[in-house]
Amino acid sequence: MKPKNYEDLIMKRAMDIFAQEGLKFFGINKKVKDVGPTELVILETKNIFMDYTFLMEDDTFIHFEFQTTNKGRVDLRRFRAYEALLSHQTSKDVFTYVVYSGNIRNPENILRTGINEYNVNIVHMADKNGDKVYNDIVEKINSGIEITKQDIISLTFTPIMGGNISIADKIINAIHIVRNINNDSKHDVESILYAFANKFLNGKDLERVKEELRMTELGKSLIQEGREVGREEGREEGKIELLIKILTKKFKKVPEEYKDKIKTLPQETLDIIAIDIFEMDSIKELEQYF
């Protein structure tokens, strides 16, 4: 079962990878000084978590919240609390950006309470044209122009942008481009695209994306890892079955409950039983290992 904030986690991972370029993508041209805290501790010992913060060179914080739902004033009150606490604890100014993905339209960005007015900066991913981003990058490649890290982060986010191309095709188009570039973030981008596929797709569309990923370096490494895990699991299952056969030959009968418990034992315990088995006088002596 996917966590409710699955898409938030994808966006946070993208910010981990791209940092400065990620800020430029959202129209912020300040330079990052450091990654800021996301956990705030308040007096009643309750921890609250923001999505992402950056400490900028001008000694202010940029605070990001990634939203797939719109709860209006409830969200704004929460963002205001985050901003106020971070500012209070660090004595620095905080500027909040709320990134809305999906089909959320016209969310509130101003909260008026009493004589106070609180504002956030809104970024609508659906207002960005993912088709144009892809076509512009293809044109650069065909013209022999090197694509930038900014191009790559824009390409990575195309699945949650607007446009006429389906989400599946946006992801597949991005995979085709990333597959043929040399970049330190290549595997990370492929991982994010796969995460988007798991979030938004199912059935044949998801299988199409998986098929494309199998041909990438990431996909090949995952397949190889899967094979190695399978071989290891096969060896462990073989060892368990052999151990049960030896126990059965020695004691004539092994209770089913013992067999079930043996199958849950760690590798190290199985090895110890295999050594001790010849000194056992009763099948009940197995209980000391469970």
N, C-alpha and C positions, 0 to 999 in steps of 0.2 A: 504494500500500500504506500503510495507516495505521500510525503508530508504536505500539509496544506500550503506551506510556503516554499514549495519546490522551485517555482520560478524565481523567487527571491534569492534562493541559494545559487542558482545559475548566474544571476546578475552580479551577486557578490563575488563569485569566482572570476567572472570577467574583469571586475574592478581589481581583484588581486593581481591578475596577469598584466593588465594594461595601464593601470594607475594614471599617469600623466596624460596619455593619449585618450583614456576614458573620459577624463574631464573635458578635454577639447571637444570630444564628440558631443557632449552635453552643453557646449557653448561657453565653457569656463576656461579662460586663457591665463589664469594665475598659475604660478609654478608651485608644485608640491614640495613641502619641506620634510614632511614625515606622514606616515599613516597614523590617524588619531584613534582614540579608544572608542569602542562600541558598547562597552558595559558601564553602566552607572549604578553606584550603590547609594541608596538614600537612607535616611535615619532609621526607618523601621526595618532595616536590614533586608529590604526587598531589592533585588537586582532587576534592572530593566535594560533591554538591549536595543540599540539602534542598528540600522542596517550597515551603514558605512560612514566613516568620517576621515577627512584629510586635514592635516595642519599645513596651511599654506605659508609661503615665504613672507607674506605680509603679517604673519602671526594671527590670522583668523582661521576659523574652522569652516570647511565645507561639509555639510551633513547631507547624506543621501538616504532616501527611503524609496524602496522599490515596491510598487503597489499593483496587485492584480484585481483588487476590489476597491470600491469607493464608498466609504461610510460617512463622507461629508464632515460635519462638525466634530464627530467623534474622533476621526483621524486627525483633524487639525488640532484638537485639544491635546492629543497624544504627542504630536510633533512639537507643539509648543512646550510641553513638559520636558521632552528630550533636550530641546534647544536651551531652555532656561537652566536646567540642571548642569548641562555641559558648560555653559557660559559661567555659571556660578562657581563650579568646581575648578575651572581653569583660568577664570578672569579674562576670557577672550571672547570676541564677538563670533557669533555662529550664523551662517547662512544656509538655509535648508532648501534642498531641491527634491521634489517628489516626482519620480519617474513612473508614469502610468503606462502599462502595456495592455494588450487586448483591445477590446472595443469601448473602453471607458471614454466618455465624452463629457466635456465641460464640467470637470470637478471644481469644487470651490477652492480658492486659494487665499481667501481672506476670512479670518475669524474675528468678529467684533464682540467683545464682552465688556460691559460697563464702559469706561472711558478708554479702554485699550483696543488696539487693532494689531493683529498678528498676520503676517504675510509669508507665504512660501512661493518658491519658484516652481512652476509646473512644466514638466516635459511630457508631451504626448508622443509615444512611439508610433501610434497609429497614424499620426500626421506626417511621418517621414515616409518617403517613397522607396520601399525596398527594391522595386523593379529598377528604378533609376540608379540606385547605388550599385547594383549588380552590373547593369549595362555600362555604366561609366568605368568600372574596374576592368571589364572585358575589353573595352575600347582602349584603355591605357596599355593593357597587356599586348593587344594586337598592334599597337603603335610602338612597341618596344620601350615604353616608359615603365620604370620600376615602380611597383606599388608600395605605398608607405604603410607604416604600422597603423596610421589613422584609417587607411583604406581597409585594413584587415579587421579592425574593431567594428567599423561600419558594416562590413560584410557579415561579421559574426552576429550582429543584432538584426539582420534582415528578416529572420523568421518572425519577429514580433513587430515588424514595421507594417505599414499599409502597402497597397499595391494590388495588382490584378493576378499576379502569380500565386499559386497555392502555397501553403506553408511547406508541404513536402517538397515541391519543386524549388522553393527558395533554399531549403536546407541542402538539397542535392546539388544545386548550382554552386553554392558556397563550398561544398566538399570538393567539387571538380576544380575550383580555383586553388583552394588551399593545398590540395594534393600535389600541385605542380610548382609550389613556391618553396624557397629555402628560407625558413624563419624560425627563430628560437621558440616562438609560441605556437608552432604548427600543431603539435599534438594536443596542446591545451585548447586550441580553437576547435579541433575535431571533436574533442571531448564535450565542449560546450554545445556544439551542433547536435551531437548525439543526445545530450541531455534535453535540448529543446524538442528533439524528435520524440523522446519518451514522454515529454510533458504534453505535447499537442496531438500526436499521431497514434493511430492504432491500425490493426489489420494490414491490408496490402500496402498502404502508404508507409507504415513503419518498416515493413519488410523491404521495401524499395530502398529506404535509407540505409538499413543494415547491410544490404547487398553492396551498396556503394562504399560503405565504410570498410567492408571486408577487403577491398582493394587498396586501402590506404595503409601506411606504415603502422598506424595505431591499430587498425583492424587486424593486420597480420600478427602484431605482437600480442593482441588479446586472444586471437585464435591459438597461438603457440602456448600462451599461458594457460588457456583452457585445457589444451591437450596434456600439458605437464601436470596440471591439477587432476585431470582425469586418470592419468597413469598412476599418480600417487594414491588417489582414492582407490584405484583398482588393486594396487599392491596391499593397501590396508585391508580391503575387503577379503583379499585372498588369504592374508595372514589370520584374520578372524576365523574364516571358514576352516583353515587348517588347524587352528588351535582347538576349535570345537570338535573336530574329528578326532584329534589326539585325546582329548578329554573323554569323548564317547568310547574310544577303544580301551582306555584305562579303567573307566568307571562304569562301562556298559550303557549308562544312561545319564544325560545331562538335562536337568529340568528346563523347561522353556523360559522360565523367568530368569535363569542364569544366562541362557543364550542371549536374551534381550539385553541384559546388563553388560555382558561381555562386548556386545556391539556398540555400546556407548563409551567404553573405556578409552583413554588416551593411548597413544602408541607406546609410551614408556611403560605403562602398566601391563600392556599385552606382552611386552618383551620380558618383564619380570615373571609373569605367570608362565611363559614358555620355558624359563629357566627353572622355576620352582616346581613345575608340574610332576617331575619324576620323584620328588620327595613327599608328595601329598599322599595321605592314607585314606582321605575321604573327600568326596565331592564338595562337602560342606565347607571345607577349608578355603574354597574360592571366595567365601563371603568376606574374608579379610581384605580383599582387593576392591570390593564394591563401595 
